[in-house]
Amino acid sequence: MTQTMLGYQNKVLRIDLTKKGCSFEPLRMDFARKYVGSKGLAIRYMYEELEPGIDPLGPDNKLFLTTGPFTGTPVPCSGKLSIAAKSPATGTMNDCSVGGHVGVRVKYAGYDMIIFEGQLDKPGYVLIDNDKIRFMDAEHLWGKGSHEAEKILADQYGPEYSILSIGPAGENLNIMSCINCDYYRQAGRGGIGAVMGSKNMKAIVIRGTGGVKVNDIEGTTKRLFEILRNDVVNDDNQFIFDDGTTAFLEACNDGGILPVNNFSDTTDEKWTEYNGEVLNSYRQGKRGCGSCGLGCGNFLKIGNAICEGPEYETIAVAGPNAGNRDPEKIVKFNEVCDNMGLDTISCGDTITWAMEMTESGRHDFGIKFGEADKMIEYVEKIAKLEGVGADLALGTKKASEKFGGEDIAMQVKGLEYPQYEPRGSWGMALSYAVSDRGACHMRAYAPNEEVFAASIPPYTPEGKGQMVYNLGEFNAIKFSLCICDFWGTIDYAIMSELLTRVTGVEWTEQDMADVGRRVLNIGRAFNQREGFNRAHDTVPKKIVRDALQNGPAAGQVIPPEAFEDMLNQYYEIMGWNQDGTMPDELVKSLL
């Protein structure tokens, strides 16, 4: 087994919810050497411990909270926590990351990873205070919104504790439910909140008062502050502090990839009515996550609507994609989703699909584009499975299979599209298709190259397999190090230098590339074991059938043969078979 490395606690906390017991064990350092931490390490453990075919909402699924070697150190932008499980939305592997301070608290409590197994017999929460684990009753919290539940716990335990919680959506096993943290941070996608709800856990409350050992603390700390000053807090990244992701609204609109009316078109000439300048004029305060040097968090209050954010995805899905331009309604949608514990992307896309279904006469869901107040009402209905909300809680894939409209259901593998129109960025269609957890922009962010940097033509399949691979490899190691995406100027040289300094073990730039490729493959290997192949790497019919009418990408459609060409390119680069499966020897090399 690989030697123990500094930066790690070399300890896993395993919590048996069924027996209300726990155990401690060494971290698999052989796994850490191949997958580093966070995202990659979580998926490797999932592959090892989850039997194929298990029910994602059954007791055999496990919830993995995983840190990285940088967590709890002054490495900039390293405060995130990976939360992973088999997805109830897609049946694939699913890892999410959440900001705030909970990742640091897990690490300071002495753990690289916490694994929750089984199910509580009644609603409860788990209290983790360093090495003391207690199982607490949550009957008084069950049914409450996430914000109210977290306030009750925060008032009880104080600011030294971080709280992960679910809202009514997670309690009701909604496949769009998320896990909330620090009030306004979410592990959002793939129904991760439903996994927690299936275990009857309303919350996880955690405090850690320890520390993290690194190699050559004086030299490492000095170098970290040099990197913070020169590569993090610089002009290239300043927009994140100034505007947060609201800055993406202008870039996406100008680039022809801002979706309108359930991806029926793109570009809104009145985007300035709800842009970052408008939203941030209501800013009440700022916040950053643990060890962050950028501070993207914006507290907003518009009328009776309050949230931290809203992020670009939420602005787009509750704004132009829903036919709405009222900034207060966008913020209110965000607030209600957070409190109910719903992913704004999947919930918003499902409602905009229902809007198009109603307006096209396919099925009357009682809501049309522009009905922002009703959209907010539908969020609570979806979370509580009330009336029409019970049907929409199925998500776009299952709802369209029941009511029709599969051709306008914007999803891959059951996970709804993020808010980047792929007819204006063809590589995004490929990225959504091959993402291991279903449609996801965080795996390989094609607009960076095709639209913002304009380094590769967007409306062609040429070179897209290599581009999406390169972006995916980079993000896979970046997120396995638990580095936030907003440190946009980090590269393999910095990654390998920091990992060498922290762990005391030599890492090279090639090692970073190798880990990234390995992480992409282990996610695919998990899904392959669940029966996924090329038939599931899809693009919605609307994207290959209907040309855009407005904006810089007007007239664009992705021909089916172009999409298949991109898919073939990607498979060849990955060394996969053309049916989307992996050769046995490749799978064996990952273990």
Solvent accessible surface area in square Angstrom, and as a share of the most:
residue,aa,sasa,rsa
1,M,170,0.76
2,T,45,0.26
3,Q,121,0.54
4,T,79,0.46
5,M,2,0.01
6,L,70,0.35
7,G,0,0.00
8,Y,17,0.06
9,Q,44,0.19
10,N,49,0.25
11,K,73,0.31
12,V,0,0.00
13,L,0,0.00
14,R,40,0.15
15,I,0,0.00
16,D,39,0.20
17,L,0,0.00
18,T,91,0.53
19,K,163,0.69
20,K,91,0.38
21,G,27,0.26
22,C,55,0.33
23,S,53,0.34
24,F,91,0.38
25,E,52,0.23
26,P,95,0.60
27,L,1,0.01
28,R,83,0.30
29,M,4,0.02
30,D,39,0.20
31,F,7,0.03
32,A,0,0.00
33,R,69,0.25
34,K,55,0.23
35,Y,0,0.00
36,V,0,0.00
37,G,0,0.00
38,S,2,0.01
39,K,10,0.04
40,G,0,0.00
41,L,1,0.00
42,A,0,0.00
43,I,0,0.00
44,R,10,0.04
45,Y,4,0.02
46,M,0,0.00
47,Y,25,0.10
48,E,89,0.40
49,E,42,0.19
50,L,5,0.02
51,E,121,0.54
52,P,63,0.39
53,G,64,0.61
54,I,20,0.10
55,D,85,0.44
56,P,24,0.15
57,L,44,0.22
58,G,8,0.08
59,P,74,0.47
60,D,91,0.47
61,N,1,0.00
62,K,33,0.14
63,L,0,0.00
64,F,0,0.00
65,L,1,0.01
66,T,0,0.00
67,T,2,0.01
68,G,1,0.01
69,P,0,0.00
70,F,0,0.00
71,T,0,0.00
72,G,12,0.11
73,T,9,0.05
74,P,68,0.43
75,V,0,0.00
76,P,1,0.01
77,C,4,0.02
78,S,0,0.00
79,G,3,0.03
80,K,47,0.20
81,L,0,0.00
82,S,2,0.01
83,I,0,0.00
84,A,0,0.00
85,A,0,0.00
86,K,10,0.04
87,S,1,0.01
88,P,15,0.09
89,A,11,0.09
90,T,17,0.10
91,G,20,0.19
92,T,0,0.00
93,M,0,0.00
94,N,1,0.00
95,D,8,0.04
96,C,5,0.03
97,S,52,0.34
98,V,1,0.01
99,G,5,0.04
100,G,2,0.02
101,H,68,0.31
102,V,0,0.00
103,G,0,0.00
104,V,23,0.13
105,R,54,0.20
106,V,0,0.00
107,K,0,0.00
108,Y,66,0.25
109,A,9,0.07
110,G,19,0.18
111,Y,1,0.00
112,D,2,0.01
113,M,0,0.00
114,I,0,0.00
115,I,0,0.00
116,F,0,0.00
117,E,34,0.15
118,G,10,0.10
119,Q,55,0.24
120,L,8,0.04
121,D,117,0.61
122,K,98,0.42
123,P,22,0.14
124,G,3,0.03
125,Y,5,0.02
126,V,0,0.00
127,L,10,0.05
128,I,0,0.00
129,D,30,0.16
130,N,37,0.19
131,D,87,0.45
132,K,138,0.58
133,I,28,0.14
134,R,136,0.49
135,F,49,0.20
136,M,43,0.19
137,D,67,0.35
138,A,0,0.00
139,E,95,0.43
140,H,94,0.42
141,L,0,0.00
142,W,74,0.26
143,G,48,0.46
144,K,60,0.25
145,G,9,0.08
146,S,1,0.00
147,H,33,0.15
148,E,89,0.40
149,A,0,0.00
150,E,6,0.03
151,K,112,0.48
152,I,58,0.29
153,L,0,0.00
154,A,31,0.24
155,D,100,0.52
156,Q,105,0.47
157,Y,44,0.17
158,G,21,0.20
159,P,126,0.79
160,E,96,0.43
161,Y,36,0.14
162,S,1,0.01
163,I,5,0.03
164,L,1,0.00
165,S,0,0.00
166,I,0,0.00
167,G,0,0.00
168,P,6,0.04
169,A,0,0.00
170,G,0,0.00
171,E,23,0.10
172,N,59,0.30
173,L,69,0.34
174,N,4,0.02
175,I,25,0.12
176,M,5,0.02
177,S,0,0.00
178,C,0,0.00
179,I,1,0.01
180,N,0,0.00
181,C,0,0.00
182,D,21,0.11
183,Y,69,0.26
184,Y,37,0.14
185,R,29,0.11
186,Q,50,0.22
187,A,0,0.00
188,G,14,0.14
189,R,12,0.04
190,G,3,0.03
191,G,0,0.00
192,I,1,0.00
193,G,0,0.00
194,A,0,0.00
195,V,1,0.00
196,M,0,0.00
197,G,3,0.03
198,S,12,0.08
199,K,0,0.00
200,N,39,0.20
201,M,0,0.00
202,K,0,0.00
203,A,0,0.00
204,I,1,0.00
205,V,0,0.00
206,I,1,0.01
207,R,61,0.22
208,G,10,0.09
209,T,86,0.50
210,G,44,0.42
211,G,46,0.44
212,V,26,0.15
213,K,159,0.67
214,V,25,0.15
215,N,57,0.29
216,D,82,0.43
217,I,115,0.58
218,E,145,0.65
219,G,23,0.22
220,T,1,0.01
221,T,40,0.23
222,K,140,0.59
223,R,68,0.25
224,L,2,0.01
225,F,92,0.38
226,E,49,0.22
227,I,4,0.02
228,L,43,0.21
229,R,150,0.55
230,N,107,0.55
231,D,31,0.16
232,V,0,0.00
233,V,77,0.44
234,N,35,0.18
235,D,132,0.68
236,D,97,0.50
237,N,5,0.02
238,Q,72,0.32
239,F,78,0.32
240,I,2,0.01
241,F,92,0.38
242,D,62,0.32
243,D,50,0.26
244,G,3,0.03
245,T,11,0.07
246,T,6,0.04
247,A,33,0.25
248,F,36,0.15
249,L,0,0.00
250,E,86,0.39
251,A,37,0.29
252,C,0,0.00
253,N,9,0.05
254,D,87,0.45
255,G,15,0.14
256,G,0,0.00
257,I,0,0.00
258,L,0,0.00
259,P,0,0.00
260,V,29,0.17
261,N,47,0.24
262,N,1,0.00
263,F,0,0.00
264,S,46,0.30
265,D,20,0.11
266,T,1,0.00
267,T,37,0.21
268,D,9,0.05
269,E,150,0.67
270,K,90,0.38
271,W,39,0.14
272,T,72,0.42
273,E,82,0.37
274,Y,0,0.00
275,N,16,0.08
276,G,9,0.08
277,E,143,0.64
278,V,43,0.25
279,L,0,0.00
280,N,23,0.12
281,S,85,0.55
282,Y,85,0.32
283,R,88,0.32
284,Q,128,0.57
285,G,25,0.24
286,K,67,0.28
287,R,60,0.22
288,G,25,0.24
289,C,24,0.15
290,G,6,0.06
291,S,43,0.28
292,C,47,0.28
293,G,28,0.27
294,L,11,0.06
295,G,11,0.11
296,C,17,0.10
297,G,2,0.02
298,N,5,0.03
299,F,51,0.21
300,L,1,0.00
301,K,96,0.41
302,I,10,0.05
303,G,52,0.50
304,N,108,0.55
305,A,0,0.00
306,I,65,0.33
307,C,0,0.00
308,E,14,0.06
309,G,7,0.06
310,P,2,0.01
311,E,69,0.31
312,Y,2,0.01
313,E,17,0.08
314,T,6,0.04
315,I,0,0.00
316,A,0,0.00
317,V,0,0.00
318,A,2,0.01
319,G,0,0.00
320,P,5,0.03
321,N,0,0.00
322,A,1,0.01
323,G,33,0.32
324,N,10,0.05
325,R,97,0.35
326,D,55,0.28
327,P,24,0.15
328,E,54,0.24
329,K,54,0.23
330,I,0,0.00
331,V,0,0.00
332,K,46,0.19
333,F,2,0.01
334,N,9,0.05
335,E,30,0.13
336,V,16,0.09
337,C,0,0.00
338,D,3,0.02
339,N,40,0.21
340,M,12,0.05
341,G,0,0.00
342,L,1,0.01
343,D,9,0.05
344,T,19,0.11
345,I,11,0.06
346,S,2,0.02
347,C,0,0.00
348,G,0,0.00
349,D,1,0.01
350,T,0,0.00
351,I,0,0.00
352,T,0,0.00
353,W,0,0.00
354,A,0,0.00
355,M,1,0.00
356,E,26,0.12
357,M,0,0.00
358,T,17,0.10
359,E,91,0.41
360,S,59,0.38
361,G,65,0.63
362,R,108,0.39
363,H,67,0.30
364,D,107,0.55
365,F,7,0.03
366,G,36,0.35
367,I,0,0.00
368,K,102,0.43
369,F,36,0.15
370,G,39,0.37
371,E,64,0.28
372,A,13,0.10
373,D,81,0.42
374,K,69,0.29
375,M,3,0.01
376,I,24,0.12
377,E,98,0.44
378,Y,14,0.05
379,V,0,0.00
380,E,67,0.30
381,K,66,0.28
382,I,0,0.00
383,A,0,0.00
384,K,80,0.34
385,L,75,0.37
386,E,89,0.40
387,G,65,0.63
388,V,38,0.22
389,G,0,0.00
390,A,46,0.36
391,D,39,0.20
392,L,0,0.00
393,A,10,0.08
394,L,60,0.30
395,G,2,0.02
396,T,0,0.00
397,K,73,0.31
398,K,91,0.38
399,A,0,0.00
400,S,2,0.01
401,E,97,0.43
402,K,124,0.53
403,F,45,0.19
404,G,32,0.31
405,G,10,0.09
406,E,108,0.48
407,D,25,0.13
408,I,2,0.01
409,A,2,0.01
410,M,2,0.01
411,Q,33,0.15
412,V,1,0.00
413,K,19,0.08
414,G,6,0.05
415,L,2,0.01
416,E,3,0.01
417,Y,0,0.00
418,P,0,0.00
419,Q,0,0.00
420,Y,4,0.02
421,E,0,0.00
422,P,0,0.00
423,R,0,0.00
424,G,1,0.01
425,S,0,0.00
426,W,16,0.06
427,G,0,0.00
428,M,0,0.00
429,A,0,0.00
430,L,0,0.00
431,S,1,0.00
432,Y,0,0.00
433,A,0,0.00
434,V,15,0.09
435,S,3,0.02
436,D,14,0.07
437,R,14,0.05
438,G,0,0.00
439,A,0,0.00
440,C,0,0.00
441,H,21,0.09
442,M,53,0.24
443,R,24,0.09
444,A,4,0.03
445,Y,31,0.12
446,A,0,0.00
447,P,0,0.00
448,N,68,0.35
449,E,53,0.24
450,E,4,0.02
451,V,28,0.16
452,F,69,0.29
453,A,67,0.52
454,A,76,0.59
455,S,76,0.49
456,I,36,0.18
457,P,87,0.55
458,P,30,0.19
459,Y,74,0.28
460,T,33,0.19
461,P,30,0.19
462,E,134,0.60
463,G,33,0.31
464,K,0,0.00
465,G,0,0.00
466,Q,83,0.37
467,M,16,0.07
468,V,2,0.01
469,Y,13,0.05
470,N,74,0.38
471,L,33,0.16
472,G,4,0.04
473,E,21,0.09
474,F,54,0.22
475,N,15,0.07
476,A,2,0.02
477,I,0,0.00
478,K,5,0.02
479,F,34,0.14
480,S,0,0.00
481,L,0,0.00
482,C,4,0.03
483,I,1,0.01
484,C,24,0.14
485,D,44,0.23
486,F,43,0.18
487,W,0,0.00
488,G,57,0.55
489,T,41,0.24
490,I,7,0.03
491,D,64,0.33
492,Y,41,0.16
493,A,46,0.36
494,I,21,0.11
495,M,0,0.00
496,S,8,0.05
497,E,49,0.22
498,L,0,0.00
499,L,0,0.00
500,T,34,0.20
501,R,77,0.28
502,V,0,0.00
503,T,3,0.02
504,G,41,0.40
505,V,23,0.13
506,E,119,0.54
507,W,6,0.02
508,T,61,0.35
509,E,93,0.42
510,Q,115,0.51
511,D,37,0.19
512,M,0,0.00
513,A,17,0.13
514,D,53,0.28
515,V,3,0.01
516,G,0,0.00
517,R,78,0.28
518,R,59,0.22
519,V,0,0.00
520,L,25,0.12
521,N,3,0.01
522,I,0,0.00
523,G,0,0.00
524,R,12,0.04
525,A,3,0.02
526,F,1,0.00
527,N,3,0.01
528,Q,50,0.22
529,R,80,0.29
530,E,39,0.17
531,G,47,0.45
532,F,26,0.11
533,N,51,0.26
534,R,51,0.19
535,A,78,0.60
536,H,66,0.30
537,D,3,0.02
538,T,54,0.31
539,V,24,0.14
540,P,8,0.05
541,K,114,0.48
542,K,5,0.02
543,I,0,0.00
544,V,30,0.17
545,R,111,0.41
546,D,50,0.26
547,A,37,0.28
548,L,2,0.01
549,Q,128,0.57
550,N,83,0.42
551,G,34,0.32
552,P,79,0.49
553,A,0,0.00
554,A,49,0.38
555,G,52,0.50
556,Q,41,0.18
557,V,40,0.23
558,I,0,0.00
559,P,41,0.26
560,P,75,0.47
561,E,123,0.55
562,A,10,0.07
563,F,6,0.02
564,E,72,0.32
565,D,59,0.31
566,M,0,0.00
567,L,2,0.01
568,N,58,0.30
569,Q,40,0.18
570,Y,8,0.03
571,Y,0,0.00
572,E,136,0.61
573,I,44,0.22
574,M,2,0.01
575,G,40,0.38
576,W,16,0.06
577,N,64,0.33
578,Q,89,0.40
579,D,78,0.41
580,G,0,0.00
581,T,32,0.19
582,M,4,0.02
583,P,32,0.20
584,D,99,0.51
585,E,123,0.55
586,L,38,0.19
587,V,23,0.13
588,K,149,0.63
589,S,67,0.43
590,L,5,0.02
591,L,88,0.44
